[in-house]
């Protein structure tokens, strides 16, 4: 009876184990023997006849050892940015990117990080910190009302706060080994779901193009489900990428590897990470494996990951330096950087043989020159060039420039002050009129430079369109450039005339002061200004005659053909 009580439940366990879908070939011989052999045996003191001979013949060919989890590895696909083209496979330890999902550990890590970010600055004043009199507000007895203390009592509306919040530290503690395990568990969770995209090169783009970045993110979202936001983890600052993400306003974000936490890895739909950044994260969060604390800010962990693919691009260094300049200085430095890159690209393009590479570089150089002139135009006039193109055909287009409007206001004010000062002091009036003439010269300088910059923009665009094969756009740009060149000639004469008037006004002021030396200097300035004006007029007349002769020569063959 004793044998029956023991053998029956064991036969049930043997039956349940035999139903498990376990490959016996993948198990050790000892484990196979323990599963297939019967658990029931009689309780007896006699020697078993099969004790010395095993019923299962275990051979070396069928023995497959099971590797410990610490020695197992996984293959991860390494991609190329920005095309996200698969390049190769790379081996990672299984305890880095293939850990089982532990929600309890992830929860503890997220709570730990949330407690660390709590400020704990809420504070109220108690009755000893409130300002007020310490006199008792009413007698203790006799009034028929409740007893009360001074005005600082917590029961008074303007009194202190009883048991109110005080500054405190909300941070909690979490073992470093548990936190490191949570980091690798979060990475493993993303990796097992196919949402960890490892990039071999630096995640940087040539220019802050939102269109390119939008295509990259949309393609990756389509591959991984079509929805959600992306987290881009980089090793170093990627200014072009950050600027494009800010302008895109899609909710995707980029963080440095030492700024990411477990919560960031779990949020969103996918994580794009640079391979060097991933290595640094794994090295700084493996204390539970190596039993050696490695601080994330250790210099030995930081591996340089420059944008090698982009460094070969002419002008990339200037563009990156421009993006790293403070925002207040960026607009002023942008035009100079664009002109420098354009001249470098044009010089390099001239050394190349005729072909697509040469044409592409020259088109890029002309477009950069056009953009540089547009920024200079905006800085000089206060109006973006795109806005000026809408009103350039108007007769008083220059009067809409913010800088011109400000100067017109100052000219009007100074003129009124000069007219008022004529009643009391001629010197004061002449001084105001000199200031008016100086403002007129500055105004004409802005108008002349704006016309010159607009003509240069159209000429560069015409060259770019011509090289690209767009003849119609090139002709339109040349026509606009011709109009602006005509305006340049007109404004140049007005500019020189304003300088002559300024010199005359200075002579009048010197005469009012009785300064003979200043009168002589003003007379010399008048002579030089008149000579410059006459020279400019003569050059323009000669140029117009040459243009008329050229036009007549073009029309003559047409008449002969008729």
SULMOTA-V538388 format. One record per helix or strand. SS is the DSSP state (H for helix, E for strand). FROM is the first residue (numbers start at 0). TO is the last residue. If there is no record, write none. Layout:
SS_FROM_TO, SS_FROM_TO
This chain:
H_1_17, H_23_25, H_28_35, H_68_70, E_72_79, E_84_92, H_93_96, H_102_116, H_175_191, E_195_198, H_209_222, E_229_233, H_238_247, E_252_255, H_261_265, E_269_273, H_274_283, H_286_289, H_307_310, H_315_323, H_326_349, H_355_380, H_384_390, H_396_399, H_401_420, H_425_467, H_470_512, H_515_560
